[in-house]
């Protein structure tokens, strides 16, 4: 690979419209794209995996839940590794190893072997999401942070859509392994793009390796009530969002819908709405404040979840669109909020804790949702998710009362 780029010259922070802003935005857009494509390309495969390996829907969801569970725990260490080795090297290594494990997953013949590969994948992928958020928090000027974070989340939305949509369509014509290999190669290409384009950190100060300091560093953000509320937001929002998408495929494959797999995969094109939402909230928060805009996004998400109760595509399709639009807007705001509130010396740890909660919501609620779906049906699943979104609105109110909005 080519040599690393020279360090950004200014420590005042990168401003919107500058050449450095464009380089950082494009590189982290690619990183977010690859992260979500690698992680979530298995989601449309869950019904197929259940059939191929003769497992129940809740067990097939382990292909996703194990990855997000191990990812969430490993995120707690990724910030410390990035403090030692630097932001950019950890992000590039994370993408490269995760892409290689995805390629290996495609040639493993057993169900338990596949689950092991996905668990290891969760460990290696952890080096990117929290570190990317910390990088933006350190390098961007405060006036550009929400905009840059929104573009990174937009890349995540596009990657989530592309990984799910391409995989869901391809498996109607080719074995699922072919789609997985394609996603793995895409991850390797994105790792190369990040290495070539992302400027070396200017605001980062390398810290020596002290294992005894890791726990105190993680405990410091947890001592702050405002950050704790944002960590809870990550759990609630992602848990509800991923649960609806995990089991929507199962619902659409059976009566009254009876759709083919390639058509079911088209629901993931709703991620285009997520891209628009996450890239535009920066301008809205500058005018109305984070608390108001985030509350609006959560209400839009709740309305979309409610529409999925209808036994008609005229309700389900708009519902998925509204849910996706609201989720990515709320997640983008919460991510930027963490970066803005976190202390300078604890941005990586704060980002790690937010994403720990975010992916733990995906893992725990996403897996438990299969039990709810099997016992209480779609109505029970929707009721659980709406309850979580109600708690999310309560947390926003508490943040606003603390004067943090």
C-alpha positions as CSV (number, residue, x, y, z in Angstrom):
1,X,0.0,0.0,0.0
2,X,1.2,3.6,-0.5
3,X,2.8,5.6,2.2
4,X,0.6,7.3,4.8
5,X,-0.6,10.8,4.0
6,X,1.0,13.8,5.8
7,X,-0.6,15.0,9.0
8,X,-3.3,17.6,8.9
9,X,-1.6,20.9,9.4
10,X,-4.0,22.7,11.7
11,X,-5.0,21.7,15.3
12,X,-7.9,24.2,15.3
13,X,-10.1,21.6,13.6
14,X,-11.2,20.9,10.1
15,X,-14.0,23.1,8.8
16,X,-16.8,22.3,6.4
17,X,-15.9,23.0,2.8
18,X,-12.1,22.6,3.2
19,X,-10.1,20.0,1.2
20,X,-9.3,18.1,4.4
21,X,-13.0,17.9,5.2
22,X,-13.7,16.3,1.8
23,X,-10.8,13.8,2.2
24,X,-11.9,12.8,5.7
25,X,-15.6,12.6,4.7
26,X,-14.9,10.4,1.7
27,X,-12.6,8.1,3.6
28,X,-14.9,7.6,6.5
29,X,-17.9,7.3,4.2
30,X,-16.1,4.3,2.6
31,X,-15.3,3.0,6.1
32,X,-18.9,3.2,7.3
33,X,-20.1,1.7,4.0
34,X,-17.8,-1.3,4.4
35,X,-18.5,-1.8,8.1
36,X,-22.3,-2.1,7.7
37,X,-22.0,-4.1,4.5
38,X,-19.7,-6.7,6.2
39,X,-21.7,-6.8,9.4
40,X,-25.3,-6.9,8.0
41,X,-25.0,-8.7,4.7
42,X,-26.2,-11.9,6.6
43,X,-29.5,-10.4,7.6
44,X,-31.4,-11.2,4.4
45,X,-29.8,-14.6,4.6
46,X,-31.4,-15.5,7.9
47,X,-34.4,-17.4,6.4
48,X,-32.1,-19.2,4.0
49,X,-29.7,-20.1,6.8
50,X,-32.5,-21.5,8.9
51,X,-33.6,-23.7,6.0
52,X,-30.1,-24.8,4.9
53,X,-28.8,-25.7,8.4
54,X,-32.2,-26.8,9.8
55,X,-32.3,-24.3,12.7
56,X,-35.1,-22.2,14.1
57,X,-35.4,-18.5,13.2
58,X,-34.1,-17.4,16.6
59,X,-31.1,-19.6,16.2
60,X,-30.4,-18.4,12.6
61,X,-30.4,-14.8,14.0
62,X,-27.2,-15.8,15.9
63,X,-25.3,-15.3,12.7
64,X,-25.9,-11.6,13.3
65,X,-26.4,-11.5,17.0
66,X,-23.1,-13.2,17.8
67,X,-21.2,-10.8,15.6
68,X,-22.8,-7.7,17.2
69,X,-22.4,-9.2,20.7
70,X,-18.7,-9.8,20.4
71,X,-18.4,-6.5,18.6
72,X,-20.0,-4.6,21.4
73,X,-17.7,-6.2,24.1
74,X,-14.6,-5.7,21.9
75,X,-15.4,-2.1,21.4
76,X,-14.5,-1.5,25.1
77,X,-10.9,-2.4,24.2
78,X,-10.7,-0.8,20.8
79,X,-10.4,2.7,22.2
80,X,-7.4,1.7,24.3
81,X,-5.7,0.1,21.3
82,X,-6.3,3.2,19.2
83,X,-4.8,5.3,22.0
84,X,-1.6,3.1,21.8
85,X,-1.3,2.5,18.0
86,X,-3.1,5.5,16.6
87,X,-6.5,6.0,15.0
88,X,-5.8,5.3,11.3
89,X,-3.7,2.1,11.7
90,X,-6.3,0.5,14.0
91,X,-9.1,1.4,11.5
92,X,-7.3,0.0,8.5
93,X,-6.3,-3.2,10.3
94,X,-9.8,-3.7,11.6
95,X,-11.4,-3.5,8.1
96,X,-8.7,-5.7,6.5
97,X,-9.1,-8.6,9.1
98,X,-12.9,-8.4,9.1
99,X,-12.9,-8.7,5.3
100,X,-10.6,-11.7,5.4
101,X,-12.8,-13.4,8.0
102,X,-15.9,-12.8,5.7
103,X,-14.1,-14.5,2.9
104,X,-13.3,-17.5,5.2
105,X,-16.9,-17.6,6.4
106,X,-18.0,-18.4,2.8
107,X,-16.0,-21.6,2.7
108,X,-16.9,-23.0,6.1
109,X,-19.4,-26.0,5.7
110,X,-20.8,-26.3,9.2
111,X,-23.3,-24.1,11.1
112,X,-21.1,-23.9,14.3
113,X,-18.1,-23.1,12.2
114,X,-20.0,-20.3,10.6
115,X,-21.0,-19.0,14.0
116,X,-17.4,-19.1,15.2
117,X,-16.2,-17.1,12.1
118,X,-18.9,-14.5,12.8
119,X,-17.9,-14.2,16.5
120,X,-14.3,-13.6,15.6
121,X,-15.5,-11.2,12.9
122,X,-17.2,-9.2,15.7
123,X,-13.9,-8.9,17.6
124,X,-11.9,-7.7,14.6
125,X,-14.5,-5.2,13.3
126,X,-14.6,-3.4,16.7
127,X,-11.5,-1.4,15.7
128,X,-13.4,0.7,13.3
129,X,-16.7,2.2,14.6
130,X,-15.7,3.7,17.9
131,X,-12.3,4.8,16.6
132,X,-13.9,6.5,13.6
133,X,-16.2,8.5,15.9
134,X,-13.2,9.4,18.1
135,X,-11.2,10.5,15.1
136,X,-14.0,12.9,14.0
137,X,-14.4,14.2,17.5
138,X,-10.7,15.0,17.6
139,X,-10.1,16.3,14.1
140,X,-13.3,18.3,13.2
141,X,-14.0,21.9,14.2
142,X,-17.1,22.0,16.5
143,X,-19.1,23.6,13.7
144,X,-18.3,20.8,11.3
145,X,-18.7,17.8,13.7
146,X,-22.4,17.1,13.2
147,X,-22.1,17.4,9.4
148,X,-19.1,15.1,9.3
149,X,-20.7,12.5,11.6
150,X,-23.8,12.6,9.5
151,X,-21.9,11.8,6.4
152,X,-20.1,8.9,8.1
153,X,-23.5,7.6,9.2
154,X,-24.8,8.1,5.7
155,X,-22.0,5.8,4.5
156,X,-23.1,3.3,7.1
157,X,-26.7,3.5,5.8
158,X,-25.6,2.9,2.2
159,X,-23.4,0.0,3.2
160,X,-26.2,-1.5,5.2
161,X,-28.5,-1.2,2.2
162,X,-26.0,-2.4,-0.4
163,X,-24.9,-5.4,1.7
164,X,-28.4,-6.5,2.4
165,X,-29.9,-5.7,-1.0
166,X,-27.2,-7.2,-3.1
167,X,-27.0,-10.4,-1.0
168,X,-30.8,-10.8,-0.9
169,X,-31.0,-10.5,-4.7
170,X,-28.0,-12.6,-5.6
171,X,-29.1,-15.6,-3.6
172,X,-32.1,-16.1,-5.9
173,X,-29.5,-16.8,-8.7
174,X,-26.3,-17.9,-7.0
175,X,-25.3,-19.7,-3.8
176,X,-25.1,-17.5,-0.7
177,X,-21.4,-18.1,-0.6
178,X,-20.9,-16.1,-3.8
179,X,-22.6,-13.1,-2.3
180,X,-20.5,-13.3,0.9
181,X,-17.2,-13.5,-1.1
182,X,-18.3,-10.4,-3.0
183,X,-18.9,-8.5,0.2
184,X,-15.5,-9.6,1.6
185,X,-13.7,-8.3,-1.5
186,X,-15.6,-5.0,-1.1
187,X,-14.3,-4.8,2.5
188,X,-10.7,-5.2,1.3
189,X,-11.1,-2.5,-1.3
190,X,-12.5,-0.1,1.3
191,X,-9.6,-0.8,3.7
192,X,-7.3,0.3,0.9
193,X,-9.3,3.4,0.3
194,X,-9.1,4.4,4.0
195,X,-5.3,3.8,4.0
196,X,-4.8,5.9,0.9
197,X,-7.2,8.8,1.6
198,X,-7.6,9.4,5.4
199,X,-5.2,12.0,6.8
200,X,-3.1,11.0,9.8
201,X,-4.5,12.4,13.0
202,X,-3.4,15.9,14.0
203,X,-5.4,16.1,17.2
204,X,-4.4,12.7,18.5
205,X,-1.8,12.3,21.2
206,X,-0.3,8.7,21.5
207,X,-0.6,7.3,25.0
208,X,1.7,4.5,26.5
209,X,0.2,1.1,27.1
210,X,-1.0,0.9,30.7
211,X,-3.5,-1.9,31.2
212,X,-4.3,-0.6,34.7
213,X,-5.6,2.6,33.2
214,X,-8.1,1.1,30.9
215,X,-10.9,0.5,33.4
216,X,-10.6,4.0,35.0
217,X,-10.7,5.5,31.5
218,X,-13.9,3.6,30.7
219,X,-15.4,4.5,34.1
220,X,-15.0,8.2,33.7
221,X,-17.7,8.7,30.9
222,X,-20.0,6.4,33.0
223,X,-19.8,8.9,35.8
224,X,-21.6,11.5,33.7
225,X,-25.4,11.4,33.7
226,X,-25.7,13.0,30.3
227,X,-23.4,10.4,28.6
228,X,-25.1,7.6,30.4
229,X,-28.4,8.7,28.9
230,X,-26.9,8.7,25.4
231,X,-25.5,5.2,25.9
232,X,-29.0,4.1,26.8
233,X,-30.2,5.7,23.6
234,X,-27.9,3.6,21.5
235,X,-29.2,0.3,23.1
236,X,-32.9,1.3,22.7
237,X,-32.7,2.7,19.1
238,X,-30.6,0.0,17.6
239,X,-32.3,-2.8,19.5
240,X,-35.7,-1.8,18.2
241,X,-34.5,-1.1,14.6
242,X,-32.5,-4.3,14.1
243,X,-35.3,-6.5,15.6
244,X,-37.9,-5.2,13.0
245,X,-35.5,-5.9,10.2
246,X,-34.4,-9.3,11.5
247,X,-37.9,-10.8,11.4
248,X,-39.6,-8.7,8.7
249,X,-38.0,-11.1,6.2
250,X,-39.7,-14.1,7.8
251,X,-43.0,-12.3,7.9
252,X,-42.9,-11.3,4.2
253,X,-42.0,-14.8,3.0
254,X,-45.2,-16.3,4.4
255,X,-49.0,-15.5,4.0
256,X,-50.5,-13.0,3.5
257,X,-47.5,-11.8,1.6
258,X,-45.7,-14.9,0.1
259,X,-43.0,-12.8,-1.5
260,X,-39.8,-14.3,-3.1
261,X,-36.5,-13.7,-1.4
262,X,-35.3,-11.2,-4.1
263,X,-38.4,-9.1,-3.6
264,X,-38.1,-9.2,0.2
265,X,-34.5,-7.9,-0.1
266,X,-35.9,-4.8,-1.8
267,X,-37.1,-3.5,1.6
268,X,-33.5,-2.7,2.4
269,X,-33.6,0.0,-0.3
270,X,-35.2,2.0,2.5
271,X,-31.7,2.7,3.7
272,X,-31.5,5.4,1.0
273,X,-33.9,7.3,3.2
274,X,-31.5,6.7,6.1
275,X,-28.7,8.3,4.1
276,X,-30.8,11.4,3.5
277,X,-31.8,11.6,7.1
278,X,-28.3,11.2,8.6
279,X,-26.7,13.6,6.2
280,X,-29.2,16.4,6.8
281,X,-29.7,16.4,10.6
282,X,-26.6,18.5,11.2
283,X,-28.3,21.5,9.6
284,X,-31.5,20.9,11.6
285,X,-29.8,20.6,14.9
286,X,-27.9,23.8,14.3
287,X,-31.3,25.6,14.1
288,X,-33.5,23.7,16.5
289,X,-31.2,21.9,18.9
290,X,-30.3,18.3,19.3
291,X,-33.0,17.3,21.7
292,X,-35.9,18.6,19.6
293,X,-34.7,17.1,16.4
294,X,-33.9,13.8,17.9
295,X,-37.3,13.6,19.6
296,X,-38.9,14.2,16.2
297,X,-36.7,11.5,14.6
298,X,-37.8,9.0,17.3
299,X,-41.5,9.8,16.8
300,X,-41.1,9.3,13.0
301,X,-39.4,5.9,13.8
302,X,-42.3,4.9,16.1
303,X,-44.9,5.9,13.4
304,X,-43.1,3.7,10.9
305,X,-43.0,0.7,13.3
306,X,-46.7,1.1,14.0
307,X,-47.5,0.9,10.2
308,X,-45.8,-2.5,9.9
309,X,-48.8,-3.9,11.8
310,X,-50.9,-3.7,8.6
311,X,-51.2,-6.9,6.6
312,X,-50.6,-4.9,3.4
313,X,-47.5,-3.8,1.5
314,X,-49.2,-0.4,1.3
315,X,-48.6,-0.1,5.1
316,X,-45.5,-2.2,5.6
317,X,-43.4,-0.5,2.9
318,X,-44.0,3.1,4.0
319,X,-43.6,1.9,7.6
320,X,-40.2,0.5,6.9
321,X,-39.2,3.7,5.2
322,X,-40.3,6.0,8.0
323,X,-38.7,3.7,10.6
324,X,-35.4,3.8,8.7
325,X,-35.5,7.6,8.2
326,X,-36.2,8.2,11.9
327,X,-33.6,5.7,13.1
328,X,-30.6,7.0,11.2
329,X,-31.5,10.6,12.0
330,X,-31.7,9.8,15.7
331,X,-28.5,7.7,15.6
332,X,-26.6,10.4,13.8
333,X,-27.6,13.0,16.4
334,X,-26.8,10.7,19.3
335,X,-23.3,9.9,17.8
336,X,-22.5,13.6,17.4
337,X,-23.8,14.4,20.8
338,X,-21.5,11.9,22.4
339,X,-18.5,13.4,20.5
340,X,-19.6,16.9,21.6
341,X,-20.1,16.1,25.3
342,X,-17.1,13.7,25.8
343,X,-14.0,15.1,27.5
344,X,-11.0,15.6,25.2
345,X,-9.1,12.8,27.0
346,X,-12.0,10.4,26.8
347,X,-13.5,10.7,23.3
348,X,-12.4,7.2,22.2
349,X,-13.7,5.6,25.4
350,X,-17.0,7.5,25.2
351,X,-17.5,6.5,21.6
352,X,-16.7,2.9,22.6
353,X,-19.2,2.9,25.4
354,X,-21.9,4.4,23.1
355,X,-21.3,1.7,20.5
356,X,-21.0,-1.0,23.1
357,X,-24.6,-0.1,24.1
358,X,-25.7,0.3,20.5
359,X,-24.4,-3.2,19.3
360,X,-25.5,-4.9,22.6
361,X,-29.0,-3.7,21.8
362,X,-28.6,-5.3,18.4
363,X,-27.4,-8.5,19.8
364,X,-29.6,-9.0,22.9
365,X,-32.9,-7.5,21.6
366,X,-32.3,-8.9,18.1
367,X,-32.0,-12.4,19.4
368,X,-34.8,-12.1,22.0
369,X,-37.0,-10.8,19.3
370,X,-37.1,-14.2,17.7
371,X,-38.7,-15.6,20.8
372,X,-41.3,-12.8,20.9
373,X,-42.0,-13.3,17.2
374,X,-42.5,-17.1,17.8
375,X,-44.7,-16.7,20.8
376,X,-46.6,-13.4,20.5
377,X,-46.5,-12.8,16.7
378,X,-45.8,-9.6,14.9
379,X,-48.1,-7.6,17.1
380,X,-46.2,-8.6,20.2
381,X,-42.9,-7.7,18.5
382,X,-44.1,-4.3,17.5
383,X,-45.4,-3.6,21.1
384,X,-42.0,-4.4,22.5
385,X,-40.2,-2.0,20.0
386,X,-42.7,0.8,20.6
387,X,-42.1,0.5,24.3
388,X,-38.4,0.9,23.8
389,X,-38.9,4.0,21.7
390,X,-41.1,5.4,24.5
391,X,-38.1,5.0,26.9
392,X,-35.9,6.7,24.3
393,X,-38.2,9.7,24.3
394,X,-38.0,9.8,28.1
395,X,-34.2,9.9,28.0
396,X,-34.3,12.8,25.5
397,X,-36.5,14.7,27.9
398,X,-34.0,14.1,30.7
399,X,-31.2,15.4,28.6
400,X,-33.1,18.5,27.6
401,X,-33.9,19.2,31.3
402,X,-30.1,19.0,32.1
403,X,-29.6,21.8,29.5
404,X,-27.7,19.4,27.2
405,X,-30.1,19.9,24.2
